């Protein structure tokens, strides 16, 4: 969508009123140009990671795992950037 609108980044305000009625789609197009990072966690840390995610977010899911990893990455960037 951002490419279609001729903008490098698209915001919810850039989308039509009709499109804004679908928040999941809006979020998808807001997130689509963002950088994604793929990490490999050593086997011995998987269970610790799972328990930490459950402790903080209540359940272990792809979304909660993503939140946890994003939190760690942003903190690391702030400290080292």
ABEGO torsion letter per residue (X at the ends): XAAAAGBABBBAAABBAAAAABAAAAAAAAAAABBBBBBBBBAAAAAAAAAAAAAAAGBBBAAAAAAAAAAAAAAAAAAAX
